[in-house]
Amino acid sequence: MISNRPFDVLLYTPDDVWTRIRYVEGNPVKDGLAAQKWPFVTPYDNWPLHKRR
């Protein structure tokens, strides 16, 4: 399948990053699998603004 969407996704704002994080975290859950948690992954801290949601 050929997509018109570019392969590179540019993240310009913290909201862009949060949207992608929710998408990645939600993938296993929407397929009925357990949420993935890895000890080597540091949670995103909203850098450069550092405002927690």
Order of alpha helices (4+ residues) and beta strands (2+ residues): alpha
